[in-house]
Amino acid sequence: MNSIKKNIENLRNELHLHNYYYYVLDKPKISDYDFDMKLNDLIDLEKQYPEFNDVNSPTSRVGGAIIKNFNSVKHEFPMYSLDNSYSKDDLEDWDNRLYKNLQDNDLQYLCELKFDGVSINLTYENGKLIKAVTRGDGIQGDDVTENIKTIKTIPLKLKGNYPSKFQIRGEIIIEKGDFIKMNEKRLSEGLDPYMNPRNTASGSLKLQDSKEVAKRPLKCFLYQIVTSKQIFKTQNECLLNALDWGFNISNTYKLCSSLKDITEYITYWDANRENLNYEIDGIVIKVNKIDYQDELGFTSKYPRWSIAYKFKTEQISTKLLSVSYQVGRTGAITPVANLEPVLLGGTYVKRASLHNQDQINKFDLCINDIVIVEKGGEIIPKIVGVEIEKRDIKYEKIKFIENCPSCYKLLSKKESEAHHYCLNYNDCPPQITGRIQHFISRKAMDINGLGNETIDLLYSNGLILNYADLYDLKKENLILLERMAEKSVENIFIGLEDSKKIGFERVLFALGIRYVGQTVAKKIANKFKSIDNLMSSSLDELLLVDEIGDRISESIVDFFSIKENVDIIYRLKKIGLQFEMDKSNEKISDVLSGYIFVISGVFNNYSRDELKRLIELNGGKWSSSISSKTNYLLGGSNIGPSKLLKIKKLEIPIISENDLIEMINLKP
C-alpha cells in the first residue's frame, strides 16, 4: 500500500508541476495528450484508493462539487478599496503627502496594471490552498474555494521555500480571445451573448456546479501577499517570491523611482492597453518598501501607500427619452434619466442617475436631448454633458415633480439641501422597504437569508411594516409565499436569531438615522454607551461629541422625536437586540488619559490591533502619524526609519510593549 500511496503522490506532484509550466510560465514540458493520460491515471488510482484522498489533488481541477449556498466569511485582513486619481495633479498630491509623512528623498514605487476582473483572497497553509474568498464588501466575502480550485493558474500546491501560512490576493479575469470564443459558441447554440468579461467572470464564481466553472476559461493574476508578520522588505520581493512558489504574476509591472517614471508607465499603457488580451481600467501605484507601507497605514477606506490611476472613461452619446423618479429610504427623491439603449463599456446602458434638480439645471437638460454618458468609476452610468447644437425642435423642458411618485404627497425642499424629500415617513412604501432593506444589509444587521426582493415580498403581502416586524414573522405565513421553500424559511429564522449578537454600534447604524453612517455610529456608541443614554441626550450634548456637527446632531434629535421610532426601539430591546456597548469594550481605566501613542515595528507579545485596543481601553489615544502632540512612540523591532527621524527631531520617547503594560498597571 505504501508503494501505491507513493505512486499517487508522485503523480500529483508531477501534474502540479506540469500545470505550472503550462499555465503560468507558458512553457509546456509535455503534450496535452500526455498530460491528459497522466491525469486519467490519477483519477483511476484515486477512485480505487479513496483512503489516499487529497482535497488539493490536480483532479479537483475538473470540478464536481455542488455548492447550494456560498458561506459568508469575514476577512482576517480587510480588503480595502483603492483611492482613485484621474489626473497627474492627483498623483502629484499623493506623492507630496508621501514625502511629507516619510521624509525620504529616495522613494521607489511599484506600478502594476489594474486588471478589470473580480478580486479574490486566497489562504495557503503548509503550501496548500485551504480557502478562497471573494472581496464582498471588503469586510467579508463568499467562500468559493471549490470553484476556485478549477482555475489552472491558481496553484493548489506550492513549490519552494514558502511561509507556513499566508494570504495572497489577485484578480480573476477572462481574456478577450476566450470571451469571443465563449460568445461564438453561445450564438451558435441560439443563446444570448455574454455582455462583458468581468461580469461573466464574476457570475462564473457563483455557479453552483464546479464542473460548469471548470468549463469557463477563468485565469488569475496574483499581486499582493498579506501576512500578520512582515516577510519581505519590498513589494518587488513579494512578487518575485510569489512567482517562485508557483503563482501567476503578470510580467507587466515596473519599479519606478520618480513621478516622471510613473507617468511614463501610465502613458505607455494608456496608449497600448488595446493590445493586451485582457481588460484593464488603470494603473495601480504602490510604495515599494513594506516598512513604509506599515508606517503609512490605512484610512477607514484606503491604504495610504497605494493609489489607482484611472484611465479616461469611455463616453458615448444617446438620446434622453424621459425622466423618472426614485424614492430613497430617507425620503430623498432622485431623478433618473431613461435613455435610448446604447452599448458602453461592454454593457447596454438604458438609465443614468441625474442626482437632483441642480444637476438637471446645470446641463439645462430637455427631453429628446442628445446627452453624453459615461460610467462613473467604471460602474454607475452618469450624464456628463449635453450636445446643445443637436437639440431637437421637439425638445421639452424638464419640470421637476412636485409630488412623491409613490405616495403622491407634496414634496419638500430646504434651501440648504440639494434634494427634494417626501416627508410621509410612515406611509410611503419605498421609504418603509428601504429602511428595512438597510436594516438587514451586510454592514448593518447582516441578516442571512433575507434580501431586498424578499423584503419587498413580505411588505407587499402585509407581513411587515417596519424592521421590528421581522422578528414577529411566523413560519406558517412565510411558507405560503411564492419562492419560499422550507429551507429558505429556516435560513431566515436562523439569520434573525444570529442578528441578536450584533454589537450596539452596528445596531445603531442599522436604525437608518439620516447622516449616521458606520463611522459616526461607532463614535456615538462609544460616547453614549447605550440607546437610552442617546435618546435622552440633548442637542448640546450631541454637539460635544468629536466630529459630530449640527446636521448630524439635529437628525438624531429629530429621529428620536418620532414616537413610532421610539416604540420600534423598545420592541427591538424586548426581542433581545444589543442596545448597550459590550462591557468588554468599555474603558478599564483612565491611566493613559491625555496620552497619544504612535505604534511602529513588529511586537513579540501583542498584535498592533491588540495594542491599540489596550491603549483605548485605558483612556489613551493612538495615531498613525507622528506630530508635536505625540507623547510616546510604542516601538517594536524594525521601526520605520522616517518615524525614527521624526521622533528624534521632536524628542519623543520610545517605549516598548512591556513599558506600556507597566504604565497601565501603575496605580495613580
C-alpha positions as CSV (number, residue, x, y, z in Angstrom):
1,M,0.0,0.0,0.0
2,N,2.9,2.3,0.7
3,S,4.1,2.0,-2.9
4,I,0.6,2.8,-4.2
5,K,0.4,5.9,-1.9
6,K,3.9,7.0,-3.1
7,N,2.9,6.4,-6.8
8,I,-0.2,8.6,-6.3
9,E,1.8,11.4,-4.6
10,N,4.4,11.4,-7.3
11,L,1.8,11.6,-10.0
12,R,0.1,14.5,-8.2
13,N,3.4,16.4,-7.8
14,E,4.3,15.8,-11.5
15,L,0.9,17.1,-12.6
16,H,1.1,20.2,-10.3
17,L,4.5,21.0,-11.9
18,H,3.3,20.5,-15.5
19,N,0.3,22.6,-14.7
20,Y,2.7,25.4,-13.6
21,Y,4.8,25.1,-16.7
22,Y,1.8,25.2,-19.0
23,Y,-0.5,27.8,-17.4
24,V,1.9,30.1,-15.5
25,L,5.2,30.0,-17.4
26,D,3.5,29.2,-20.8
27,K,6.4,26.7,-21.4
28,P,4.8,23.2,-21.6
29,K,7.2,20.3,-21.0
30,I,4.8,17.6,-22.3
31,S,2.0,17.4,-24.8
32,D,-1.7,17.9,-23.9
33,Y,-2.3,14.3,-24.7
34,D,0.4,13.1,-22.3
35,F,-0.9,15.4,-19.6
36,D,-4.5,14.1,-20.0
37,M,-3.2,10.5,-19.9
38,K,-1.4,11.1,-16.6
39,L,-4.5,12.9,-15.2
40,N,-6.7,10.0,-16.2
41,D,-4.3,7.6,-14.5
42,L,-4.5,9.6,-11.3
43,I,-8.3,9.8,-11.5
44,D,-8.4,6.0,-11.7
45,L,-6.0,5.5,-8.8
46,E,-7.9,7.9,-6.6
47,K,-11.2,6.0,-7.3
48,Q,-9.6,2.7,-6.4
49,Y,-7.9,4.1,-3.2
50,P,-10.1,6.8,-1.7
51,E,-8.2,6.4,1.6
52,F,-5.4,8.5,0.0
53,N,-7.7,11.4,-0.8
54,D,-6.3,14.9,-1.1
55,V,-8.6,17.9,-1.4
56,N,-5.9,19.7,-3.4
57,S,-5.2,16.9,-5.9
58,P,-4.9,18.0,-9.5
59,T,-8.1,16.0,-10.2
60,S,-10.0,18.7,-8.3
61,R,-9.4,21.0,-11.3
62,V,-12.2,19.2,-13.2
63,G,-14.8,20.2,-10.6
64,G,-17.7,18.1,-9.3
65,A,-18.7,19.7,-6.0
66,I,-22.2,21.1,-5.9
67,I,-22.4,24.2,-3.7
68,K,-26.0,25.1,-2.7
69,N,-25.1,28.1,-0.6
70,F,-21.9,30.2,-0.5
71,N,-21.0,30.8,3.1
72,S,-20.1,34.3,4.2
73,V,-16.6,34.6,5.6
74,K,-15.0,37.5,7.5
75,H,-11.7,38.6,6.1
76,E,-8.8,38.2,8.6
77,F,-7.3,41.4,6.9
78,P,-9.8,43.8,5.4
79,M,-9.7,44.1,1.6
80,Y,-9.6,47.8,1.2
81,S,-10.6,49.8,-1.9
82,L,-8.0,52.0,-3.6
83,D,-8.2,55.8,-3.7
84,N,-8.7,56.8,-7.3
85,S,-6.8,59.5,-9.2
86,Y,-7.8,60.8,-12.6
87,S,-5.0,63.3,-13.4
88,K,-1.3,63.8,-13.0
89,D,-2.1,66.6,-10.4
90,D,-3.9,64.0,-8.2
91,L,-0.8,61.8,-8.4
92,E,1.5,64.7,-7.5
93,D,-0.7,65.5,-4.5
94,W,-0.4,61.8,-3.3
95,D,3.3,61.8,-3.9
96,N,3.7,65.1,-1.9
97,R,1.8,63.5,1.0
98,L,4.2,60.5,0.9
99,Y,7.3,62.7,1.1
100,K,5.8,64.8,3.9
101,N,5.0,61.7,6.0
102,L,8.1,59.7,5.2
103,Q,10.7,62.4,4.8
104,D,12.6,60.1,2.4
105,N,14.1,61.6,-0.8
106,D,14.7,58.3,-2.4
107,L,11.3,56.6,-2.7
108,Q,10.6,53.7,-5.0
109,Y,7.2,52.7,-6.4
110,L,5.9,49.5,-7.9
111,C,3.5,50.1,-10.8
112,E,1.1,47.4,-12.0
113,L,-1.8,47.1,-14.4
114,K,-5.2,47.4,-12.8
115,F,-7.0,44.3,-14.1
116,D,-10.7,44.7,-14.7
117,G,-11.8,41.5,-13.0
118,V,-13.0,40.0,-9.8
119,S,-10.9,40.3,-6.6
120,I,-10.1,37.2,-4.7
121,N,-8.3,36.4,-1.4
122,L,-6.5,33.0,-1.2
123,T,-5.2,31.4,2.0
124,Y,-2.4,28.9,2.0
125,E,-1.3,26.6,4.8
126,N,1.8,24.4,4.6
127,G,1.9,25.1,0.9
128,K,-1.7,24.1,0.1
129,L,-4.7,26.2,-0.8
130,I,-7.2,25.9,2.0
131,K,-9.6,28.8,1.3
132,A,-10.7,31.2,-1.4
133,V,-13.0,34.2,-0.6
134,T,-14.4,36.9,-2.8
135,R,-13.8,40.5,-1.8
136,G,-17.5,41.1,-0.9
137,D,-17.8,44.4,0.9
138,G,-14.2,44.3,2.0
139,I,-15.0,43.1,5.5
140,Q,-16.4,39.8,4.5
141,G,-17.0,37.8,1.2
142,D,-18.2,34.5,0.0
143,D,-16.3,31.2,0.3
144,V,-15.8,30.0,-3.3
145,T,-13.0,27.6,-2.6
146,E,-14.3,24.6,-4.7
147,N,-14.9,26.8,-7.7
148,I,-11.5,28.5,-7.4
149,K,-9.7,25.1,-7.5
150,T,-10.8,24.6,-11.1
151,I,-8.8,27.7,-12.2
152,K,-5.5,26.3,-13.5
153,T,-3.4,29.5,-13.0
154,I,-4.1,29.2,-9.2
155,P,-1.7,26.6,-7.7
156,L,-3.2,24.0,-5.4
157,K,0.2,23.1,-4.0
158,L,3.2,25.4,-3.8
159,K,6.8,24.8,-4.5
160,G,10.0,26.3,-3.0
161,N,10.5,28.0,0.4
162,Y,7.1,29.5,1.3
163,P,5.8,30.6,4.7
164,S,3.7,28.1,6.7
165,K,0.7,30.3,6.4
166,F,-0.1,33.4,4.4
167,Q,-2.7,35.0,2.2
168,I,-2.4,36.3,-1.4
169,R,-4.7,38.5,-3.4
170,G,-5.4,38.7,-7.0
171,E,-7.9,39.2,-9.8
172,I,-9.9,36.6,-11.7
173,I,-10.3,37.5,-15.4
174,I,-11.4,36.1,-18.7
175,E,-9.1,37.0,-21.6
176,K,-10.6,38.8,-24.6
177,G,-9.9,35.9,-27.0
178,D,-11.5,33.4,-24.7
179,F,-14.5,35.7,-24.2
180,I,-15.0,36.0,-28.0
181,K,-14.9,32.1,-28.3
182,M,-17.5,31.8,-25.5
183,N,-19.9,34.1,-27.2
184,E,-19.4,32.5,-30.6
185,K,-20.4,29.2,-29.0
186,R,-23.4,30.7,-27.3
187,L,-24.6,32.3,-30.6
188,S,-24.2,29.0,-32.4
189,E,-26.5,27.5,-29.8
190,G,-29.1,30.2,-30.2
191,L,-28.3,31.8,-26.8
192,D,-27.8,35.5,-26.0
193,P,-24.1,36.5,-25.8
194,Y,-22.5,37.5,-22.5
195,M,-22.2,41.2,-22.0
196,N,-18.6,41.6,-20.8
197,P,-15.6,39.6,-19.5
198,R,-15.8,41.0,-15.9
199,N,-19.4,40.3,-15.2
200,T,-19.1,36.8,-16.8
201,A,-16.1,36.0,-14.6
202,S,-18.0,37.2,-11.5
203,G,-21.0,35.1,-12.4
204,S,-18.9,32.1,-13.1
205,L,-17.5,32.1,-9.5
206,K,-21.1,31.8,-8.2
207,L,-22.1,28.8,-10.3
208,Q,-23.4,26.0,-8.0
209,D,-21.8,23.2,-10.1
210,S,-17.9,23.4,-10.0
211,K,-17.8,21.2,-13.1
212,E,-19.5,24.1,-15.0
213,V,-17.0,26.5,-13.5
214,A,-14.2,24.3,-14.8
215,K,-15.5,24.8,-18.4
216,R,-15.1,28.6,-18.1
217,P,-11.8,30.0,-19.3
218,L,-11.0,31.7,-16.0
219,K,-7.5,32.9,-15.2
220,C,-5.9,34.7,-12.3
221,F,-3.1,37.2,-11.8
222,L,-1.8,37.5,-8.2
223,Y,-0.3,40.7,-6.9
224,Q,-0.4,41.1,-3.1
225,I,0.9,38.9,-0.2
226,V,-0.8,39.6,3.2
227,T,0.5,38.3,6.5
228,S,0.4,39.3,10.2
229,K,4.2,39.3,10.3
230,Q,6.5,41.0,7.8
231,I,8.2,38.5,5.5
232,F,9.8,40.7,2.8
233,K,11.4,44.1,2.6
234,T,9.8,45.3,-0.7
235,Q,6.7,44.8,-2.8
236,N,9.0,43.7,-5.6
237,E,10.5,40.9,-3.4
238,C,6.9,39.7,-2.7
239,L,6.2,39.3,-6.4
240,L,9.5,37.6,-7.2
241,N,9.0,35.1,-4.4
242,A,5.3,34.5,-5.3
243,L,6.5,33.7,-8.8
244,D,9.0,31.2,-7.4
245,W,6.3,29.5,-5.3
246,G,4.2,28.9,-8.4
247,F,1.8,31.9,-8.6
248,N,0.9,33.6,-11.9
249,I,2.4,37.1,-11.7
250,S,2.0,39.5,-14.6
251,N,5.3,40.5,-16.2
252,T,4.0,43.9,-16.9
253,Y,4.8,45.5,-13.6
254,K,7.7,48.0,-13.3
255,L,9.8,49.6,-10.5
256,C,9.8,53.4,-10.7
257,S,11.9,55.9,-8.8
258,S,10.1,59.1,-9.6
259,L,6.8,60.6,-10.6
260,K,8.2,61.1,-14.1
261,D,8.8,57.3,-14.3
262,I,5.3,56.6,-13.1
263,T,3.7,59.0,-15.7
264,E,5.7,57.4,-18.5
265,Y,4.5,54.0,-17.4
266,I,0.9,55.3,-17.4
267,T,1.2,57.0,-20.8
268,Y,2.7,53.8,-22.3
269,W,-0.1,51.6,-21.1
270,D,-2.9,54.1,-21.9
271,A,-1.7,54.0,-25.5
272,N,-1.1,50.2,-25.6
273,R,-3.9,48.7,-23.5
274,E,-5.9,47.7,-26.5
275,N,-3.0,45.4,-27.5
276,L,-3.5,43.4,-24.3
277,N,-5.5,40.2,-24.3
278,Y,-7.4,41.3,-21.2
279,E,-9.2,44.4,-20.0
280,I,-7.5,46.9,-17.7
281,D,-9.0,50.2,-16.4
282,G,-6.0,51.9,-15.0
283,I,-2.7,51.6,-13.2
284,V,-2.0,50.7,-9.5
285,I,0.9,52.5,-7.8
286,K,2.3,51.2,-4.6
287,V,5.1,52.3,-2.3
288,N,7.7,49.6,-2.8
289,K,9.2,49.4,0.8
290,I,7.0,47.3,3.1
291,D,8.3,49.2,6.2
292,Y,6.9,52.4,4.6
293,Q,3.6,50.7,3.8
294,D,3.3,49.7,7.5
295,E,4.2,53.2,8.6
296,L,1.7,54.9,6.3
297,G,-1.1,52.6,7.2
298,F,-4.7,53.0,6.2
299,T,-7.6,55.4,6.3
300,S,-11.0,54.0,7.1
301,K,-11.3,53.2,3.3
302,Y,-8.0,53.1,1.6
303,P,-4.3,52.2,2.1
304,R,-2.3,55.5,2.2
305,W,0.6,53.7,0.5
306,S,-1.2,52.9,-2.8
307,I,-3.3,54.7,-5.3
308,A,-5.1,53.8,-8.6
309,Y,-4.7,56.0,-11.7
310,K,-7.9,55.5,-13.7
311,F,-7.8,55.9,-17.5
312,K,-10.2,58.3,-19.0
313,T,-13.6,56.6,-19.0
314,E,-15.4,55.8,-22.3
315,Q,-18.1,58.2,-23.3
316,I,-20.9,57.9,-25.7
317,S,-23.9,59.9,-27.0
318,T,-27.5,58.8,-26.8
319,K,-31.0,60.3,-26.6
320,L,-32.7,61.3,-23.3
321,L,-36.2,59.8,-23.7
322,S,-37.8,60.6,-20.3
323,V,-37.1,61.2,-16.6
324,S,-38.5,59.0,-13.8
325,Y,-38.1,59.5,-10.1
326,Q,-37.0,57.1,-7.3
327,V,-37.7,57.5,-3.6
328,G,-34.9,56.5,-1.1
329,R,-35.2,55.2,2.4
330,T,-34.7,58.7,3.8
331,G,-37.4,60.2,1.5
332,A,-34.8,61.7,-0.8
333,I,-36.1,61.9,-4.4
334,T,-33.5,61.0,-7.1
335,P,-34.3,61.8,-10.8
336,V,-33.3,59.0,-13.3
337,A,-32.7,59.6,-17.0
338,N,-34.2,57.0,-19.3
339,L,-32.1,56.7,-22.3
340,E,-32.2,55.2,-25.8
341,P,-30.2,52.0,-25.1
342,V,-26.5,52.2,-26.1
343,L,-23.5,49.9,-25.6
344,L,-21.0,51.4,-23.2
345,G,-18.0,49.6,-21.6
346,G,-19.4,46.2,-22.7
347,T,-22.9,46.6,-21.3
348,Y,-26.1,48.2,-22.6
349,V,-26.9,51.4,-20.7
350,K,-30.6,52.4,-20.5
351,R,-30.6,54.6,-17.4
352,A,-28.4,57.1,-15.7
353,S,-28.6,59.0,-12.5
354,L,-29.3,62.7,-12.6
355,H,-28.7,63.1,-8.8
356,N,-31.0,66.1,-8.1
357,Q,-32.7,69.2,-9.6
358,D,-29.4,71.1,-9.5
359,Q,-27.8,68.6,-11.9
360,I,-30.8,69.0,-14.4
361,N,-30.5,72.8,-14.2
362,K,-26.7,72.7,-14.6
363,F,-26.9,71.0,-18.0
364,D,-30.2,72.7,-18.9
365,L,-31.5,69.3,-19.8
366,C,-34.5,68.7,-22.0
367,I,-36.4,65.6,-23.2
368,N,-35.1,64.4,-26.5
369,D,-31.7,66.0,-25.9
370,I,-28.6,64.1,-27.1
371,V,-26.6,63.6,-23.9
372,I,-23.1,62.4,-23.3
373,V,-22.9,59.4,-20.9
374,E,-20.0,57.8,-19.1
375,K,-19.7,55.2,-16.4
376,G,-18.8,56.9,-13.1
377,G,-16.0,54.9,-11.6
378,E,-16.5,52.5,-14.5
379,I,-19.7,51.2,-12.8
380,I,-22.6,53.7,-12.5
381,P,-23.7,55.5,-15.7
382,K,-24.0,59.2,-15.4
383,I,-24.7,62.1,-17.7
384,V,-21.7,64.4,-18.1
385,G,-22.8,66.7,-20.8
386,V,-25.4,67.6,-23.5
387,E,-24.9,68.4,-27.2
388,I,-26.9,71.6,-27.3
389,E,-26.2,72.0,-31.1
390,K,-28.2,68.8,-31.7
391,R,-31.2,69.8,-29.7
392,D,-34.4,68.6,-31.3
393,I,-37.0,71.1,-32.2
394,K,-39.5,69.0,-30.3
395,Y,-37.5,69.4,-27.1
396,E,-39.4,69.6,-23.8
397,K,-38.1,71.3,-20.6
398,I,-37.8,69.0,-17.7
399,K,-40.1,70.1,-14.9
400,F,-39.2,68.6,-11.5
401,I,-42.1,66.8,-9.9
402,E,-44.0,68.4,-7.0
403,N,-45.5,65.2,-5.6
404,C,-44.0,61.9,-4.4
405,P,-44.1,59.4,-7.3
406,S,-45.1,56.6,-4.8
407,C,-47.5,58.1,-2.2
408,Y,-48.3,61.4,-4.0
409,K,-47.7,63.6,-1.0
410,L,-46.3,67.1,-1.7
411,L,-42.5,67.2,-1.7
412,S,-40.4,69.5,0.4
413,K,-37.0,71.1,-0.3
414,K,-34.9,73.2,2.0
415,E,-32.7,76.0,0.6
416,S,-29.7,74.4,2.3
417,E,-30.3,70.9,0.7
418,A,-29.8,69.7,-2.8
419,H,-32.6,67.0,-2.7
420,H,-36.3,67.2,-2.6
421,Y,-37.8,65.0,0.1
422,C,-41.1,63.1,0.7
423,L,-42.0,63.7,4.3
424,N,-44.5,60.9,4.5
425,Y,-42.2,58.9,6.7
426,N,-44.6,56.3,7.9
427,D,-46.8,55.6,4.9
428,C,-44.5,56.0,1.8
429,P,-43.8,52.4,0.6
430,P,-40.3,52.9,-0.8
431,Q,-39.2,54.6,2.4
432,I,-40.6,51.8,4.5
433,T,-39.0,49.0,2.5
434,G,-35.8,51.0,2.0
435,R,-35.4,51.3,5.8
436,I,-35.9,47.6,6.3
437,Q,-33.5,46.8,3.5
438,H,-30.9,49.0,5.1
439,F,-31.5,47.3,8.5
440,I,-30.8,43.8,7.1
441,S,-27.8,44.8,4.9
442,R,-24.4,43.3,5.4
443,K,-22.8,46.3,7.1
444,A,-25.7,46.6,9.4
445,M,-27.5,43.6,10.9
446,D,-26.3,41.2,8.2
447,I,-29.4,39.0,8.4
448,N,-28.6,35.9,6.3
449,G,-31.5,34.5,4.3
450,L,-33.1,37.9,3.7
451,G,-32.5,40.1,0.6
452,N,-34.2,43.2,-0.9
453,E,-36.6,41.1,-3.0
454,T,-37.7,39.1,0.0
455,I,-38.3,42.4,1.9
456,D,-40.5,43.7,-1.0
457,L,-42.4,40.3,-1.0
458,L,-43.0,40.4,2.8
459,Y,-44.2,44.1,2.6
460,S,-46.5,43.6,-0.4
461,N,-48.1,40.7,1.4
462,G,-48.8,42.8,4.5
463,L,-46.4,40.8,6.8
464,I,-44.1,43.7,7.7
465,L,-44.3,47.5,8.1
466,N,-41.0,48.1,9.9
467,Y,-37.9,46.2,10.8
468,A,-39.2,45.1,14.2
469,D,-41.9,43.2,12.5
470,L,-39.2,40.9,11.0
471,Y,-38.9,39.3,14.5
472,D,-42.6,38.6,14.7
473,L,-42.8,36.6,11.4
474,K,-44.3,33.1,11.6
475,K,-43.2,30.1,9.6
476,E,-46.7,29.2,8.5
477,N,-47.2,32.6,6.9
478,L,-43.8,32.6,5.1
479,I,-44.1,29.0,3.6
480,L,-47.2,30.0,1.7
481,L,-45.4,32.8,-0.2
482,E,-44.0,32.5,-3.7
483,R,-40.4,31.3,-4.0
484,M,-40.3,30.4,-0.2
485,A,-39.1,26.8,0.2
486,E,-38.8,25.3,3.7
487,K,-35.0,25.7,3.7
488,S,-35.3,29.3,2.7
489,V,-37.7,30.0,5.6
490,E,-35.4,28.1,8.0
491,N,-32.4,30.3,6.9
492,I,-34.4,33.5,7.6
493,F,-35.1,32.5,11.2
494,I,-31.5,31.4,11.7
495,G,-30.4,34.8,10.4
496,L,-32.8,36.7,12.6
497,E,-31.6,34.8,15.7
498,D,-27.9,35.4,14.8
499,S,-28.6,39.1,14.4
500,K,-29.3,39.4,18.1
501,K,-25.5,39.0,18.7
502,I,-24.6,42.1,16.6
503,G,-22.9,44.8,18.6
504,F,-24.6,48.1,19.6
505,E,-22.6,50.3,17.1
506,R,-23.9,48.3,14.2
507,V,-27.4,48.2,15.6
508,L,-27.3,52.0,15.8
509,F,-26.2,52.2,12.2
510,A,-28.9,49.8,11.2
511,L,-31.6,52.1,12.6
512,G,-31.1,54.2,9.5
513,I,-30.8,57.7,11.1
514,R,-30.1,60.1,8.4
515,Y,-26.4,61.1,8.2
516,V,-25.4,58.5,10.7
517,G,-23.0,56.2,8.8
518,Q,-20.8,53.4,10.2
519,T,-18.0,55.7,11.5
520,V,-20.4,58.2,13.1
521,A,-22.5,55.3,14.7
522,K,-19.3,53.9,16.2
523,K,-18.3,57.3,17.7
524,I,-21.8,57.8,19.2
525,A,-22.0,54.3,20.6
526,N,-18.6,54.7,22.3
527,K,-19.6,58.1,23.7
528,F,-23.1,57.3,25.0
529,K,-22.7,53.5,25.7
530,S,-26.5,52.8,25.4
531,I,-29.5,53.7,23.3
532,D,-31.3,55.0,26.5
533,N,-28.4,57.5,27.1
534,L,-28.5,58.5,23.5
535,M,-32.3,59.0,23.3
536,S,-32.2,61.2,26.5
537,S,-29.3,63.4,25.3
538,S,-29.9,67.0,24.3
539,L,-28.7,68.7,21.1
540,D,-26.0,70.5,23.0
541,E,-24.7,67.1,24.5
542,L,-24.6,65.7,21.0
543,L,-22.7,68.7,19.6
544,L,-19.9,68.0,22.2
545,V,-19.1,64.6,20.5
546,D,-15.9,64.7,18.4
547,E,-16.7,65.4,14.7
548,I,-20.5,65.4,15.2
549,G,-21.8,68.7,13.8
550,D,-25.1,70.5,13.7
551,R,-26.6,68.4,10.8
552,I,-26.0,65.0,12.4
553,S,-27.0,66.2,15.9
554,E,-30.3,67.7,14.6
555,S,-31.0,64.5,12.6
556,I,-30.5,62.3,15.7
557,V,-32.8,64.5,17.8
558,D,-35.4,64.5,15.1
559,F,-35.3,60.7,14.7
560,F,-36.0,60.1,18.4
561,S,-38.7,62.8,18.5
562,I,-40.8,60.5,16.3
563,K,-42.9,58.3,18.6
564,E,-43.1,55.4,16.1
565,N,-39.2,55.2,16.1
566,V,-39.0,55.0,19.9
567,D,-41.8,52.4,20.0
568,I,-39.9,50.2,17.5
569,I,-36.6,50.5,19.5
570,Y,-38.4,49.3,22.7
571,R,-39.8,46.4,20.7
572,L,-36.3,45.5,19.5
573,K,-34.9,45.8,23.0
574,K,-37.5,43.2,24.2
575,I,-36.7,41.0,21.3
576,G,-33.1,40.9,22.5
577,L,-31.1,43.2,20.2
578,Q,-27.9,44.8,21.6
579,F,-28.6,48.3,22.6
580,E,-25.7,48.7,25.1
581,M,-22.0,48.6,24.5
582,D,-20.4,45.3,25.3
583,K,-18.8,45.5,28.7
584,S,-15.6,44.1,27.3
585,N,-15.3,47.2,25.1
586,E,-15.8,49.6,28.0
587,K,-12.9,51.6,29.3
588,I,-11.0,49.8,32.0
589,S,-9.2,52.9,33.4
590,D,-8.1,56.5,32.6
591,V,-4.4,55.8,33.4
592,L,-3.4,56.7,29.8
593,S,-5.8,59.6,29.5
594,G,-4.2,62.6,27.8
595,Y,-1.5,60.5,26.1
596,I,-1.2,60.0,22.3
597,F,0.8,57.0,21.1
598,V,2.1,56.1,17.7
599,I,2.8,52.4,17.1
600,S,5.6,51.2,14.8
601,G,7.5,47.9,14.3
602,V,6.9,44.2,15.0
603,F,6.0,43.1,18.5
604,N,6.5,39.8,20.3
605,N,3.5,39.5,22.7
606,Y,0.8,41.6,21.1
607,S,-0.5,42.4,17.6
608,R,-0.8,46.1,16.7
609,D,-4.6,45.8,16.9
610,E,-4.3,44.4,20.5
611,L,-2.0,47.3,21.5
612,K,-4.4,49.9,20.0
613,R,-7.3,48.3,22.0
614,L,-5.2,48.3,25.2
615,I,-4.5,52.0,24.8
616,E,-8.1,52.8,24.1
617,L,-9.5,50.7,27.0
618,N,-7.2,52.6,29.3
619,G,-8.2,56.1,28.2
620,G,-5.4,56.8,25.7
621,K,-5.4,57.6,22.0
622,W,-3.3,56.2,19.2
623,S,-2.4,57.9,15.9
624,S,-0.9,56.7,12.7
625,S,1.4,59.7,12.2
626,I,3.9,61.5,14.5
627,S,3.3,65.1,15.3
628,S,4.2,67.6,18.1
629,K,1.2,66.2,20.0
630,T,2.6,62.6,20.1
631,N,3.6,61.6,23.7
632,Y,5.2,58.2,23.0
633,L,6.3,56.0,20.2
634,L,5.4,52.5,21.1
635,G,8.1,50.6,19.2
636,G,8.9,47.0,18.4
637,S,11.6,45.7,16.1
638,N,12.1,47.2,12.6
639,I,10.7,50.7,13.5
640,G,10.2,52.7,10.3
641,P,13.3,54.8,9.6
642,S,11.3,58.0,8.9
643,K,9.5,57.6,12.2
644,L,12.8,57.3,13.9
645,L,14.0,60.6,12.3
646,K,10.8,62.4,13.3
647,I,10.8,61.3,17.0
648,K,14.5,62.2,17.2
649,K,13.8,65.7,15.9
650,L,10.7,66.1,18.2
651,E,12.5,64.4,21.2
652,I,9.6,61.9,21.6
653,P,10.5,59.0,23.9
654,I,10.3,55.4,22.6
655,I,8.6,52.8,24.9
656,S,8.3,49.0,24.5
657,E,5.2,46.9,24.8
658,N,6.4,45.9,28.3
659,D,6.7,49.6,29.2
660,L,3.1,50.1,28.1
661,I,1.9,47.3,30.3
662,E,3.8,48.7,33.3
663,M,2.1,52.1,32.6
664,I,-1.3,50.5,32.5
665,N,-0.7,48.6,35.7
666,L,0.6,51.7,37.5
667,K,-1.9,52.9,40.1
668,P,-2.4,56.6,40.3
